[in-house]
């Protein structure tokens, strides 16, 4: 079934109304009408099966029929702090990281960041990233978009790592292999990952991260692009500690 977002405050209505953009998509692209079943979600973890009640040129009204289990959210909380990249790369990352189940995304300005948006552009980019994450949620069947922070300094990004069980700083210059495997003992529930910008991290940033309790890691013998490193690290962590390998392991 097709999935649509309705804010929590609108879901409390007797017949919740989809936003104008989704209503236009239903009317002019999907061409579905009253009686069709869809899924609606509120972005806070609640999902419902709903039936379209009415379609007109301005809005689509639905009736909720039953609540659905939110089964696509990972049990692992992953926060990814990403050194600021050029705009198109950041846009692409937001969509893919949402699909991978990342909980929180923290863009920051590193010493070697090539792109450094001003305050006005930062706010516009922030709104755009939230919209991209929400669109990805519709596709990947998650019930929550990523929590996206405003663009921060490197130092403030480090401070946000407090309270995480495992903190990983990926650096191409040196570090331990990511052979953390399925080690004995309790798995972390909250993992914080730091990835640098196009130019990588400086040694002073690596030392600062270690003072905040980060483990310095390498990702194999090859140098990865920043956006590749972000996706690879989250995929590996989701596989080792999250639910990415769940079906594979359950069948063995």
N, C-alpha and C positions, 0 to 999 in steps of 0.2 A: 504493500500500500504506500501511496505517496505520503511524505512527511512535511508538516508545516509547523512553524513556530507561532505561538500565541503567548504574549506576556502573561505572567501569573495573575495580574489584576484583572485582565480581560477574561481569563478562564473561569472566573467566578460568576460570570453572567449566565443566565438561563440558556441563552443561545450565543456562545462566543463568536466574535467576528474576526476573520482573518484580515491582515493588513492589506492595504490597497495593491501593493505590488504582487503579493501572492494571489489575491483575488483576480487580478488581471491575467496572471499566468494560468489560473484554472479556467478562466472564461475564454481566452483567446488562443492558448497553446494546447493545454490538455483537453479542453472542450468536454469537461465532465460536469454533471449537473446533480440536482437533488436526488438523494438516495444512494449516492456513491460513498463508500467507506474510505476514510483517510486516517492518518495518525497525526495527532497534534502533540506538541511538547512545550513545556514552559521555560526551558533553559535552566531549571533548578533541580532537575532529576525526575520530574513527573511526566509521564506519557499516557495518552489516552487514545483509544479507538473512537472515532467520531463519524457521524453521518452528516453529509451536506444536506441542509434544510432548504436553503434558498440561495440563488445566484442572480444578481442583477448587475447593471453596468458599473456600480460603485463598490459593492461589497459581497462577501460570501459569508453566510451564517451557518453554523454547525451545531449539532447536538452531541454531547459526549455520551457514549454508550457503555464504555467500561475502561477501567484503569489497566494499563499494561505494565509488566515488570521492566525495569530499566536494566537490561542484561548486557549492554555493550560498554559499560563503564569499567575501566580497569580498577582492580583493588589496590594497585600501586599508585601512590601520588608521585608524579614526576614533575619537577620544576626545571625548566631549561632557561638559563641565562645566556643570551646570545649577543656577542659583540655586534654592533650595528653594521649592517651590510647595505649595499645599494638597494633602493626601494623595491625593485621587481623581485630581487632575491628574497627579501623579507616577506613580501606578499605570498610568494610561492611556499615559503617555509611554514607560514601560519596554517595554510590549508593542509599540508602534509603532516605537520605535527599534531593537528587536531585529529586526523585520521589514526595516528599512532597512539592516541590515548593520553597525550601529554596534558597534565592538569593546569599547569601555570607556565606562562611565558614571560620572560623578563628581558626586554631589549636594553642594552646599555652601551655607553660610549667608552671604548677602550682607547689607549694611547695611539694605537695604529688604525683606528677606524677611519676609513676614507670618507664615508658619508657622515655628516654631522648636521642633522636638521635643526632649524630654529624652532622656537616655541610654538609658533603658529602652525608650521608644517607638522610638528610632532603631534599636535592634537588631531589634525586631519588624518594623519597616518594611523593614529590610535583608533579612531572611529572606523577607518577602512578595515583594519585588521580584525576588529570585533565582528564586522559584517562578514568578512571572509570566513572566520571561524564558525560563525553561525550557519553559513551556507554549507560548510563541510560537515557539520553535525547532521544536517538534513540527509546528506548522502551516505554517511558512514554509520548511521543508526545510533550514535551516541545521544545521550539525553542532556548533556551539558556542553556548552562551548568552553574553550580554554579561558582561564582567567588571564587577562593580558594587562600587564603593568604599563604605566607610562614610561617613556625613555628615561633611564637613570644614568648616573655616573657609575664607573666601575666599583668605587668604594661603597656606594649605597647598595649595589647589587650583591656585594659580598655580605653586607649586613643582613640581607633578606634570607641568607642561608641558615641563620640560627634556628635550631630546633629540628633540623633534618638529620636522619639516621646515617646517611651515607652521602658524602660530598666529593664529587669527582671533577677535577680540573684537567681538561684535555689540552695537551701541549705537544707540538711536533718536535720540540728540541730535545726533550728527554722525558722519562717517566716510566712507570711500570707497565707491563703488558696488561691488557684487559682480560686476563685469564682468571677472573674472579669466580667463574663457574658456579655450580650449585653446591657451594660449600656447606658443610655441616653448621648447625647453629641457626638462630633465628634470622629470617630474611628481613631486610629493611622495609619499612612501610612507606618511608618518605625519602626520595633520592633527589639531590640537587646537582645539576650538571652545568658546567661552564664551558662555553665554546667561544673562541676568539673571532675577530673580524677577518677580512680578507688578508690583512698583513700579519695575522697571528698575534700572540701575546708577547709582551716584553718580559725579561727576566724579573724585573721588579714586581710585575703583576703576579707572576708565579709565586714569588716569595710571600707576597701579601696574602695570596690564597692559602698557602700552607699555614700561615699564622692563624687563619680562620678555620683550620681543621680539614682542609681539602687534601685529598690524595691526588698526586700528579700522575696522569695516565697518558699512555700512547695508544694509538689505534692501528697497530700493525706497522709494517716497514714502509708503507707508502704515504706520501704527503697528500692529504685529502683537501679539497676545497672546503671552505668554512661551512657552506650549506650542506655539503655531503657529510661532513663530520657531525653536524647536528642531527641529521636523520639517522646516520649509522649508530651513533651513541644511544639515541633513544630507542632504536629498534633492539639493540643488544640488551639494554637494561630491561626493556619490557619483556624480552624473551627469558632472561635469566631470573628476574624477580617478579615480573608481572604476569599477564595472561596471554601473551602472544603465542606461547607454546602449549597452551592449555589443552586444546583438542588433540594435539600430537601426543602429549604425555598421557592423557586420559585413555588413549587407545592402546597403550602398551602396559 
